[in-house]
């Protein structure tokens, strides 16, 4: 999969979704193609100046690269957008992006697992038409009750993470959060009496 292929597929799916739908998206690279790349330290100075100028900034070209990148950081939030998110907005839909490495917050992962296991356990011919049929059969195996359970499980996982956040906040907010370790003298654990 690549960004162009996913974009074409996504644009074909958008009209089939209800108004104001929320689309849950993970952070696969092909889901996360930037509308306008943001300058980084690897960019040449003239490229950074050009980018800032294109965004309406008055730029002193005598500034060093580091200072130019600070200017980029000041305005980047206005321009740091994903192509997919912008297409969804045009169709009155919203993309909700999951945190990286938290597939447990996406119910579709559990449904997809059922489908993949069905294909893996029943694929004996490895012919494309047979695999296609197994895929269709696997999708049918995901019942509305299963989906409801997947969503319920996902909500419980989200609640666990919220509890961890709350507990962390409580610990950090306690009065005595400053801990100092003093290391003095010999740190050897052996007896030097010989």
N, C-alpha and C positions, 0 to 999 in steps of 0.2 A: 504494500500500500504506500502511496505517496500523497503529498498535499494536493496535487492537481486531481488525481483520481477521487480522493475523498471529497474535495470541493464539488466536483461534478455530481457525485452521488448525493451529497448533502443538499445541494440546490434542487435536485429532483425530489427529495423527500419532503422538503419544507412545505410545499403547497398541500401535501396530504395531511399535515398536522393541524389540529384545532387552533383557533385564534388564541393568543396569549399562552401557548404551551411553554413549559419549561423543559429544556433539553439538557440532560445531565451528560457532561462530557469529561472524560479523563484527560490526562496530559500527554497523550501520545503525540509524537512530533508532527504527524500529519494532521492532527486536530488543532495544532498550535502555530500555524503559519502566521507570521505577523503581517498586518496590512502595510506597515511602513517600518522597516527595521530601525532600531534605535542605535545610535552610535555607541561604540565601546572603545576601550583602550587600543584595540587592534586596528581601529580605523585611522587613516592618515588625517593629519590636521586639516588639510584642505577639504576633505570629505565632511568632517565635523562642521567646519565653517559653512559649507554649502547646505548641510542639513539644517543648521540653526537659521540660516538666512531664509531657507524655504519655508520655515515656520514663522517668519515675520520678526525674527530677532535682529536687532542691530548688533553686529559683531565687530569687535576690534580685532583685526587679523594679527595684531602683534601679541595677543595673549597666547600663553603657552597652552599646550594640549590639555593639561590637567585642569586649568581654569575653564577652558571651553567645555570639558566634560561635566564640570560642576553646573554650568549653565544648562546643559542637556538634562541633568538630574532634576533641575528646578521645573522644567516644563514637560518632562517625559510622560507624566501621567495623563496629559492631554492627548498624547499621540501613540501610546502603547496599546494598540488594539489588534485583535485577531480578525483575520478575514472571515472566518466562520461566524464569529459573534456578530459582525456587522451585517452579514447576509441574513442572519436570524432576526436581527432588529428590523430590517427592511420588511420582513414578513410578519411583524408583530409577535415575535417569539423571543425568548430569552435563553441564553446558554448559561448554565450553572456549572462552573468548573470545579472538579474535585481537587482536593489537596493532592500533591504528588505522593505516590506510594501508599495511598489509602483506598485500594480497590474494594475494601470491605464496606465502603460507603456507597457503593453502586450495586443496586439489586440486580441489574442486568448481568453482572458477573456470575451470579449463582445460576441464573437461567441459562446462560451461555455454557456453563459447566455441564449442565444436564444434557444439552444438545450435543456438545463435543463428546461426552462419554457415550451417548447413544451411537454416534457415528463410529467411534473407536471400537466399541464392543461388538458392533454388527457388520463392520466393513470386512467382507471376505473377498470381494472381487477387485477392489481398488479401481474400478472403472468410474469415470466421471459421472455418468448418468445414474449409476447405483449410489454413489456418494451424495449426489444431489437429492435423490429420493430419501436417503437416510437423514439428510439435513432437514428436509420437510417433515419427516416423521418425528425427528427429534424435537423440532419446534412445537409440534402438536402435543408432545409429552408434557410440555410446560403448561399446566392447567391454571385457570384463574385462582384456585385455592393455593397452588404452589407459589404463584406470583405474590399473592397476599402474604404468604409466609416469608418470602424473600424480602418483601418490603418491611414487614414487621421486624425481621432480623436486622435489617439495615438500620432501622430506627433505634433498635437497642444498641447497636454498635456506636451510633452517633451519640446516644445518651452516655455511654461509657466514656467516650472522649470528652464530652462536656464535663462529666464528673472529675476526670483527671485534671482538666483545666481549672475547675473550681477549687479542687484540693490544692493544686499548685499555687493558685492565687492566695489561698488562706495561709499556706506555709510561708510564702514570701511576704505577706502582710503582717505577720507576727512581729511583735516589738523587737525581739532579739534575733534579727536575721543576719547580723554581722558576726562572722566567725573568723577568728584569726588564729593561724597556726604558727607558733614560734619554734624555730629550729635553732638550737644553740649548741655550741661545742661539738663534741665527737658524736657522730651519728652511727658509729660502728656498733654492731650488736655482739661482736666477739669480745671476750675478756682479754685485755692487753696486759695482764699481770705477769706474763713470763718474761 
